[in-house]
């Protein structure tokens, strides 16, 4: 088993209620050669005092504050963490989640033994009423190779690439950083660029991470229709479309996915942008323009058809 250093980067902001759980799950890792760089994004609670206790007990924990030359938010904090990372491997953990104790050991082993650049794994949501029970482990992990030839599965979420669901070789972030103008879906946009660069990895159907569901998370805010998160998602969609189009990877499957996202978000600009970048013909543009205008009337019909189809299965 290799003993190369893993750099864990954790951005934090006012998480005094949850961060002890997250840090304790890191301390309990079966793989011990790691550093955990906690980047404070301007907390106004007791986060600094809590971290002081951890850094005094274990020098693998490092506490820093995001400097002004990085924008406020997750991307800026993670980018600063990347600039400080000393490890050969990089992984991002959130300050309100719990990490499986075998996370680092499993990922490092797969990366080393298969000579690949990243290891993607599954995560499982939980809340305060959940009972995680004993952490499950698998004797023989089944993995699949994953690269740019499967980018459509990453883009559509068929194979989820959560921000905290991948360990990367540091090489993947050479001359590449998160876009600091994005406040939501920043990892989706960033990881798209990594795959387009041609880095090959592995994907495993193993739960190695547990994400806490609560209303103050970025995802929770998005689904409460927070305008900043929503605006960021729309911007990220258009950026991802650009990346794919420039790389010659904007397939019909992905075109349909982005068009559906426009309907889901009730955002015609996403539909128009997709049609423009895919160089759709006049009839196709008319079809989707009319469909968008009629969607509020047709949506109940689509839902009923789906229910009937499911009943007949």
C-alpha positions, 0 to 999 in steps of 0.5 A, a space after each residue: 500500500 502506497 503511503 503518498 500524502 492526500 490533501 483534503 480541502 475543506 471550505 467552511 462558513 459558520 458550521 459550528 454545529 456540524 464541523 466537529 462531526 466532519 473533522 472527527 470522521 476524517 480523524 478516523 480514516 484508516 489511511 493516516 497520511 493526510 493533511 486537512 486544509 480547512 479554509 474559512 470563508 469568513 465565519 462569524 461563529 465559533 468555527 475559529 475556536 473549534 478549529 484551534 482545538 483540532 489543530 492543537 491536538 493533531 498537526 495534520 489539521 491546518 486552519 487558514 482564512 481565505 485571502 481577499 485575492 480569492 472571491 468569497 464562496 466555495 470556489 474561491 476557498 477551494 482554489 486557495 486550498 489547492 494553492 496550499 496543498 502538498 499532497 499527490 492526491 486531492 479530495 474535497 470534503 464539506 464541513 457538514 458531512 461525514 466521511 466513510 472511514 475507508 474512504 482515503 484508503 480505498 481511493 488511494 489503493 485504486 488510483 495506485 493499482 490502476 494507474 489512473 487519475 481519479 476515483 469516483 464513488 457514491 454518496 448517501 444522504 442523511 439527516 438528523 433522524 437517519 441512523 447510519 449504523 455500521 459503515 459497510 465495506 466490500 471485500 472486492 470492489 467492482 470498478 469501471 473505467 471512466 473517461 471523456 468517452 463517457 462524459 455524457 453520463 457525468 453531465 446528465 448525472 447518470 454517473 454522479 460526480 459530486 464535489 465530494 465524491 471524487 479523489 483526484 491526482 494533483 495533476 488534474 488541477 495543473 493550470 485548472 481551477 474552479 470558476 470563482 464567479 459560480 456559486 452553484 454547480 461549480 464542481 460540475 463545470 470544473 470536472 467537465 473541463 478535467 474530463 475534456 482534458 482526457 484524464 482517465 479514471 475509475 468509477 465504483 458503486 461503493 458508498 464512501 461518503 454521507 452528505 447531510 441534508 439541511 435547509 442551509 446547504 447550497 443544494 437546499 438553498 437552490 431548491 428554495 429558489 435562491 436567486 444567486 444559486 439559480 443564476 449560477 446554475 444557469 451560467 454553469 449550464 451555458 459554460 458547460 455547453 460551450 466547453 462541449 461544443 468547442 471540444 466537439 462533444 455536444 451530442 444529440 443526447 446532451 442537446 436534449 438534456 440541456 433543452 429539458 433543463 431549460 423546461 425544468 428551470 422555466 428558463 427560455 435562455 437555456 433552450 435558446 442557447 442550446 439550440 444556438 450552440 447545436 446549430 439547430 435548424 429553423 423548424 427545430 427552433 420553432 418547435 421548441 419555442 412553441 413547446 416552451 410557450 405551451 408547456 404550462 398547458 401540456 405539462 399535466 398531460 405529460 405527467 399523466 402519460 408517464 403515470 399511465 406508462 408506469 402502471 402498465 409496466 
